[in-house]
């Protein structure tokens, strides 16, 4: 079971999202920036939020960037393996 807690002042949100995605975690991530609570829902490492929310759009873009980078890295490793 993957469990994560802490202060985002000490751990950047992108690092948190990377860990959630990498572990395929499901659950709720609660953020409280400046007293404005946000609840992010994840299922198997994928973000599930109302698409109209600005935070949802921003985080979805960042996750898409992570997936693309991960995919590129994986294809590069496959090419480097001997036949």
Beta strands, then each sheet from edge to edge (+ up, - down):
strand 1: 27-33
strand 2: 36-43
strand 3: 46-48
sheet 1: 1+ 2- 3+
end
